[in-house]
Amino acid sequence: MSEDNPEANQKQVTRRDFLKLSALGLGTLALKPNEFSNTTSDKEPTNLPEPEDLLCVKLVDREHPLEQSFIKEEIEPELKPLSQFSPEGFLRRADVTGKVRIHSLVVQPLEDLLIASSIAGVDIKVRSGYRSWEEQELIHKREGEDNKTSMLPGTSQHHTGLALDFTTLSIGNVAKEGAGFEKTREYEWLVKNAWEYGFVISYDRGHDGITNESWHWIYVGKNVAEYFQALRKNGWESDVFDLQKAYLEKRTSHPIRPERPVGGGGKYKLE
């Protein structure tokens, strides 16, 4: 532990406290969340914070689909199966199918979220993460053209590896309409705390005709999630898709450096 870096020491102490509480089995003790630090007075997304990675603010929907080549070349090499992690760890134990893969950007934030929620006494599981073009095509065919929530290949946030479907044992570890995830303690905890770990809910304002998917969350990075939370507190009525659209509009008029592909954990600057 460095005596010259108090901030680093504080982070180590916090981590130690996490592990100590877990080892003692104090699952019902919730850590006090950090005080809300974003003091923006924005009521519209104008003073956009720099994203952790451009992928975190990449707009993916029916009007802004991903190319199949982009998914294969830029996303798939960055995927991490939750099954590769320690059986005793939070990531492995959260995977209810044994097949969940997530983008490397999400690994540490998701683990931190799972640790904190466990200490708070809630049992959050992950039903699905990354979804390939072929998997989305099968889902769309199975659910039918008339299903408003069935996304065509290329239009699903799951292609990024940043979107997760959360669930819990009390609803049978499923993630679907009618399962009642929105009535669980796990959902309530996510609404209050997920932004601190960089996650926000996607479908809660009717985007693409989807009224509400309480289980579907996406990682946008901590600074962007905090800004989104501040906008909501200031009365902004829109959703994360409109926030990502604001980034898209900014990028069309401002160069981006360095010139590297989206994804891969790279750092990008909006000039």
C-alpha positions as CSV (number, residue, x, y, z in Angstrom):
1,M,0.0,0.0,0.0
2,S,1.4,3.3,-1.0
3,E,1.8,6.0,1.6
4,D,2.1,8.6,-1.1
5,N,-1.3,7.9,-2.7
6,P,-4.1,8.4,-0.3
7,E,-6.7,7.9,-3.0
8,A,-5.3,4.5,-3.9
9,N,-5.1,3.5,-0.3
10,Q,-8.8,4.4,0.1
11,K,-9.7,2.2,-2.8
12,Q,-7.8,-0.7,-1.3
13,V,-9.5,-0.2,2.0
14,T,-12.9,-0.2,0.3
15,R,-12.1,-3.4,-1.5
16,R,-11.0,-5.0,1.7
17,D,-14.2,-4.0,3.4
18,F,-16.1,-5.6,0.6
19,L,-14.3,-8.9,1.0
20,K,-14.5,-8.8,4.8
21,L,-18.2,-8.3,4.8
22,S,-18.6,-11.1,2.3
23,A,-16.4,-13.5,4.3
24,L,-18.4,-12.8,7.4
25,G,-21.6,-13.6,5.6
26,L,-23.1,-10.2,6.3
27,G,-25.3,-10.3,3.2
28,T,-28.0,-8.2,4.7
29,L,-25.7,-5.2,5.3
30,A,-25.8,-2.8,2.4
31,L,-22.9,-0.5,1.8
32,K,-23.8,3.2,1.9
33,P,-23.9,4.3,-1.7
34,N,-21.6,7.2,-2.8
35,E,-23.1,10.6,-2.6
36,F,-24.4,11.8,-5.9
37,S,-21.5,13.9,-7.2
38,N,-22.8,15.1,-10.6
39,T,-23.9,18.6,-10.1
40,T,-24.9,19.4,-13.7
41,S,-27.9,21.6,-14.1
42,D,-28.5,20.3,-17.6
43,K,-32.1,19.5,-18.4
44,E,-31.1,18.4,-21.9
45,P,-28.0,16.4,-23.0
46,T,-25.7,19.3,-24.0
47,N,-22.6,19.2,-21.9
48,L,-21.8,15.6,-22.7
49,P,-19.1,13.9,-20.6
50,E,-16.4,12.0,-22.4
51,P,-17.3,8.3,-22.7
52,E,-15.0,5.6,-21.4
53,D,-15.2,4.1,-24.9
54,L,-17.1,5.1,-28.0
55,L,-18.8,1.7,-27.9
56,C,-20.5,2.7,-24.6
57,V,-22.4,5.5,-26.4
58,K,-22.9,3.8,-29.8
59,L,-26.6,4.0,-30.8
60,V,-28.0,0.6,-31.8
61,D,-31.7,0.3,-32.7
62,R,-34.0,-0.2,-35.6
63,E,-32.8,3.0,-37.3
64,H,-29.1,2.5,-36.5
65,P,-28.3,-1.2,-37.0
66,L,-24.8,-2.7,-36.8
67,E,-23.2,-4.3,-39.7
68,Q,-22.6,-8.0,-39.4
69,S,-18.9,-7.5,-40.2
70,F,-18.6,-5.0,-37.3
71,I,-20.0,-7.5,-34.8
72,K,-17.7,-10.2,-35.9
73,E,-14.5,-8.1,-36.3
74,E,-14.9,-5.6,-33.5
75,I,-17.1,-7.1,-30.8
76,E,-16.5,-10.9,-30.9
77,P,-12.7,-10.7,-30.2
78,E,-13.5,-8.7,-27.0
79,L,-16.0,-11.2,-25.5
80,K,-15.4,-12.9,-22.2
81,P,-17.5,-16.0,-21.2
82,L,-18.6,-15.8,-17.6
83,S,-18.0,-19.5,-17.3
84,Q,-14.2,-18.8,-17.6
85,F,-14.1,-17.2,-14.3
86,S,-13.6,-18.9,-10.9
87,P,-16.6,-21.1,-9.8
88,E,-16.4,-19.3,-6.4
89,G,-16.5,-15.9,-8.0
90,F,-19.5,-13.6,-8.4
91,L,-19.4,-13.6,-12.3
92,R,-19.5,-17.3,-12.7
93,R,-22.2,-17.8,-10.1
94,A,-24.4,-15.1,-11.7
95,D,-24.5,-16.9,-15.1
96,V,-27.8,-19.0,-15.0
97,T,-27.3,-20.6,-18.4
98,G,-23.5,-21.2,-18.4
99,K,-23.4,-19.6,-21.8
100,V,-23.3,-15.8,-21.1
101,R,-20.6,-13.8,-22.8
102,I,-19.9,-10.1,-22.2
103,H,-17.6,-7.4,-23.6
104,S,-14.3,-7.0,-21.8
105,L,-15.4,-3.5,-20.9
106,V,-18.2,-4.9,-18.7
107,V,-16.2,-7.5,-16.7
108,Q,-15.0,-5.4,-13.7
109,P,-18.1,-3.1,-13.4
110,L,-20.4,-6.2,-13.5
111,E,-18.4,-7.9,-10.8
112,D,-18.5,-4.8,-8.6
113,L,-22.2,-4.5,-9.1
114,L,-22.7,-8.2,-8.2
115,I,-20.6,-7.9,-5.1
116,A,-22.4,-4.8,-3.9
117,S,-25.8,-6.2,-4.5
118,S,-24.9,-9.4,-2.7
119,I,-23.8,-7.5,0.3
120,A,-27.1,-5.6,0.1
121,G,-28.9,-8.9,0.4
122,V,-30.3,-9.2,-3.2
123,D,-29.6,-12.0,-5.6
124,I,-29.0,-10.6,-9.1
125,K,-28.4,-13.2,-11.9
126,V,-27.5,-12.7,-15.6
127,R,-29.8,-14.5,-18.1
128,S,-28.1,-13.2,-21.3
129,G,-25.4,-10.9,-22.5
130,Y,-23.9,-10.9,-26.0
131,R,-26.0,-12.2,-28.8
132,S,-24.7,-13.0,-32.3
133,W,-26.3,-12.1,-35.6
134,E,-27.3,-15.7,-36.1
135,E,-28.8,-16.0,-32.6
136,Q,-30.8,-12.9,-33.1
137,E,-32.0,-14.1,-36.4
138,L,-33.3,-17.3,-34.9
139,I,-35.1,-15.4,-32.1
140,H,-36.7,-13.1,-34.6
141,K,-38.0,-16.0,-36.7
142,R,-39.2,-17.9,-33.6
143,E,-41.1,-14.9,-32.2
144,G,-42.5,-13.8,-35.5
145,E,-42.7,-10.7,-37.6
146,D,-45.7,-9.3,-35.7
147,N,-43.9,-9.4,-32.3
148,K,-43.1,-5.7,-31.6
149,T,-40.3,-6.6,-29.2
150,S,-38.6,-8.9,-31.6
151,M,-35.5,-7.2,-33.0
152,L,-34.1,-7.9,-36.4
153,P,-30.4,-9.0,-36.6
154,G,-28.2,-5.9,-36.3
155,T,-30.7,-3.8,-34.3
156,S,-30.3,-5.4,-30.8
157,Q,-28.1,-3.8,-28.1
158,H,-27.1,-7.4,-27.2
159,H,-24.8,-7.4,-30.2
160,T,-22.5,-5.0,-28.5
161,G,-21.8,-7.3,-25.5
162,L,-22.7,-4.4,-23.2
163,A,-26.4,-5.2,-22.8
164,L,-27.4,-7.6,-20.1
165,D,-30.7,-9.3,-19.2
166,F,-30.9,-9.5,-15.4
167,T,-33.0,-11.9,-13.5
168,T,-33.3,-13.6,-10.1
169,L,-34.2,-17.0,-8.6
170,S,-37.5,-15.8,-7.2
171,I,-38.9,-15.5,-10.7
172,G,-37.3,-18.7,-12.0
173,N,-34.2,-17.0,-13.4
174,V,-36.1,-16.0,-16.6
175,A,-36.0,-12.7,-18.3
176,K,-39.2,-12.0,-20.3
177,E,-42.5,-10.1,-20.3
178,G,-44.8,-11.2,-17.5
179,A,-42.1,-12.8,-15.3
180,G,-42.4,-9.9,-12.9
181,F,-38.8,-8.8,-12.5
182,E,-40.1,-5.2,-12.0
183,K,-41.7,-6.4,-8.7
184,T,-38.5,-7.9,-7.2
185,R,-36.1,-6.5,-4.7
186,E,-33.4,-7.0,-7.3
187,Y,-35.0,-4.6,-9.7
188,E,-35.6,-2.1,-7.0
189,W,-31.9,-2.3,-6.1
190,L,-30.8,-1.8,-9.7
191,V,-33.0,1.2,-10.1
192,K,-31.4,2.9,-7.1
193,N,-27.8,1.7,-7.6
194,A,-26.9,0.4,-11.0
195,W,-25.9,3.8,-12.4
196,E,-23.0,3.9,-9.9
197,Y,-21.5,0.9,-11.7
198,G,-22.2,2.3,-15.2
199,F,-25.4,0.5,-16.0
200,V,-28.7,2.1,-17.0
201,I,-32.1,0.7,-18.1
202,S,-32.7,0.8,-21.8
203,Y,-36.4,0.3,-22.5
204,D,-38.5,2.4,-20.2
205,R,-39.8,5.1,-22.5
206,G,-41.3,3.2,-25.4
207,H,-38.2,3.3,-27.8
208,D,-38.7,1.1,-30.9
209,G,-42.2,0.4,-29.7
210,I,-41.0,-1.4,-26.5
211,T,-42.8,0.1,-23.5
212,N,-40.9,-1.5,-20.7
213,E,-38.2,-4.2,-20.3
214,S,-37.3,-4.1,-16.6
215,W,-34.7,-6.8,-17.0
216,H,-32.8,-5.2,-19.9
217,W,-29.9,-2.9,-18.9
218,I,-26.8,-1.7,-20.7
219,Y,-23.3,-0.6,-19.7
220,V,-22.6,3.0,-20.8
221,G,-19.7,3.7,-18.4
222,K,-19.8,5.3,-15.0
223,N,-19.4,8.9,-16.1
224,V,-22.1,8.7,-18.7
225,A,-24.4,6.7,-16.4
226,E,-23.9,9.4,-13.7
227,Y,-24.7,12.1,-16.3
228,F,-27.8,10.2,-17.4
229,Q,-28.9,9.9,-13.7
230,A,-28.4,13.7,-13.3
231,L,-30.5,14.5,-16.4
232,R,-33.3,12.3,-15.0
233,K,-33.1,14.0,-11.7
234,N,-33.4,17.4,-13.4
235,G,-36.6,16.3,-15.2
236,W,-35.3,15.0,-18.5
237,E,-38.0,12.6,-19.8
238,S,-36.2,10.7,-22.5
239,D,-34.1,7.5,-22.5
240,V,-30.6,6.3,-23.0
241,F,-31.1,6.0,-26.8
242,D,-31.7,9.7,-27.0
243,L,-28.6,10.3,-24.9
244,Q,-26.6,8.1,-27.3
245,K,-28.2,10.0,-30.2
246,A,-26.8,13.2,-28.8
247,Y,-23.3,11.7,-28.8
248,L,-23.9,10.6,-32.4
249,E,-24.8,14.1,-33.4
250,K,-21.8,15.5,-31.7
251,R,-19.5,13.1,-33.4
252,T,-20.7,14.1,-36.8
253,S,-19.5,17.7,-36.2
254,H,-16.4,17.0,-34.1
255,P,-13.4,14.8,-35.0
256,I,-12.5,11.9,-32.8
257,R,-9.0,11.0,-31.8
258,P,-7.2,8.6,-31.9
259,E,-8.4,7.0,-35.1
260,R,-9.0,3.5,-33.8
261,P,-12.0,1.2,-34.1
262,V,-14.8,1.4,-31.6
263,G,-14.4,-1.2,-28.8
264,G,-11.4,-3.0,-27.5
265,G,-11.3,-0.9,-24.3
266,G,-9.5,2.0,-26.1
267,K,-9.8,5.5,-24.9
268,Y,-11.3,8.1,-27.2
269,K,-11.5,11.8,-27.1
270,L,-14.3,14.0,-28.4
271,E,-12.5,17.1,-29.7
